[in-house]
Amino acid sequence: MMEKEFSVLYLIFINLLSFILFAVDKCRAKKKAYRIKESVLLFTAFIGGAFGALTSMLLFRHKTQKIKFTLLVPLFLIAQVFLGYYAIRGFV
């Protein structure tokens, strides 16, 4: 039971972090301030924060013109959904 609780807390944390990083980067872009590296944004999406990243991208219209973001973030999300599904089913 502890593992499932940890997994849920991790997913909440990483998605919230990813969402906030994209939002902060959008604000910094508007102000022409120091930006968050694209590699950091993509990494947080890759390690479980794809839902938060995609939500932030769509809500704030940020990075939606960048092909690597419009391709990779949804692919990460699809992979994470499949991994989650199979983890719950016990196949992983």
Buried (B, 14 or more C-beta within 10 A) or exposed (E): EEEEEEBEEEBEEBBEBBBBBBBBBBEEBEEEEEBBEEEEBBEBBBBBBBBBBBBBBEEBEBBEEBEEBBEBBBEBBEEBEEEBEEEEEEEE
